[in-house]
Amino acid sequence: MAALGPDQATSAELTAQLPPGRADLVGLVGTASYWTSTNAPLPLRRGASLAEGLTIRTGPDSALDLSLGPAAGILRLTANTTVVLEKLLEPAATTPPRHVRLDLREGTLLSLGNTLAVTDRYEVKLPSGVAGLAGREVRVDARGYIVALSGKVLFAHTPPDGQTVVHTLVAPPAVYFSPHEGVRPAPRELEREVRSQCAARLKAR
């Protein structure tokens, strides 16, 4: 389903046309586009609501914020990031298990304000595994690098040898995972970098 802006439909019409799971675009810097498996990319506009199944890509020097609902918080995509919204929270879903599933194909995303519990499923698929998020400030890179400032992350990592290993990140203090080092305390410089990305507010340029 295409994204709809406030100038294209009333709130009642918008609610009626969208499936149960949706994400609302609440911040955009630069450019971003979206598409389905059968449609050409279209530009994203502030105020759009996005349905399950859409693919989103941010342009160079761009970023966007998607609201996934009060429980799942904000999904922030940095520049040159491609994500498929495979599964989104239904507005009426208030008790576990609740399910969010994202396919991060390229770039970096940040999960901000996520209060879903471990008994829920907030999954981010990567080329090298699947990360389960239960944290308020987490950064995930498609190359398999993860930083947690608060909360818990379970990462089922499948290296080139094909042997899947589950790694657990618990913060604070800040920790990170890399495919080469495993789970380690986050250096101060890395922690400051991620905190800056989490705290920034997106303003249109």
Secondary structure, DSSP 8 states (H G I E B T S, - for coil): ---B-TTTS-HHHHHHHS-S-EEEEEEEES-EEEE-TTS--EE--TT-EEETT-EEEE-TT-EEEEE--TTT-EEEE-TT-EEEEEE---TT--SS--EEEEEEEESEEEEES----TTSEEEEEETTEEEEEEEEEEEEETTS-EEEEEEEEEEEE--TT---EEEEEEESS-EEEETTTEEEE--HHHHHHHHHHHH------
